[in-house]
Amino acid sequence: MPESTISSKGQVTIPVEVRRSLGLSTGSRIRFVPTPTGSYEIVPILRSVRSLKGCIPPPADPVSLEDMDRAIADTAVGRGRP
């Protein structure tokens, strides 16, 4: 079972197998959630989809709604093909 020691500054290193299991990496945030038994659960704080805003640059050439509709229709028609 993974263990850790609290430093004099109150810091804890989360063991690598726990970090992997929870999907944690550098900069990840966690929450300590009290349980009815008096212990705590460590829960990763997942980012909001809004935090992704701006991570993809806008297209070089704007696409019109008509072009989008046409592309969707072309794809829908092509679904029956092998």
N, C-alpha and C positions, 0 to 999 in steps of 0.2 A: 504494500500500500504506500503511495507517495507521501512523503513528509517534507516539511520545511521548517526553518527556524526564523523567529522574529528578531530582527536586528535591534540595536539600541535606539535606532530612530523609528522603530515601529514598522519597518519595511519587511516584506516577505517576498522571496523568490518563488514563483509558482513553478513546480516541477514540469519539465518538458512534456511528459506524457499527459499531464493535465491540460497544459496549453494546447497541445495537439487535439486532444479530445474535445475541447471547447471551441476550437478554431480561433485561438487567440494568437496575436502577433504583436510586434512592437507598436505601441500606440493604442492598442485595444483598450476598451474601458470595460470594467466589470462592476456588478452591483452585488452587495451582500444582502441577501433576503432572509429575514428571520423565519424560522419554521415553528409550528405549534409545539415542538418538543424542546425548544430553547436553543437549538443549534442554528447554523446559518447555511444557506446554499450560495454558491458562487454562480452568478448568472451573467453571461456575456451581454453587453448592451449593443444591440444591433443598430446599425446606422439607418436613418430614415432615407428613403429613396430621394428625398429632397437634397440630401447632402451630395448627391451625384451631379447636381446642376452645374453646368459649365465644364465638366470633365471631357466632353466630346466637343470639338470645335464645330462651328456652324459650317454647312456645306459651302464650297467655293462658289457654286452656281445655285441660286435659289431654285426651288422646284415649286411649280404652281399646283394648286389643288386639282386641276384638270389632268396634269401629268401624273399625279399620285393616283387618281381614280383610274386612269388608263393602265397604269402599271398593275394595279390590283386586279382589274378586269382581265388583263392579259394573263396574269398568273392563275386566276381562277379558271380560265378557259383551258389552260395547259395542264391542269391536274389530271385529266383523263388519259394523257399520253404516258407511255412507258418511260 
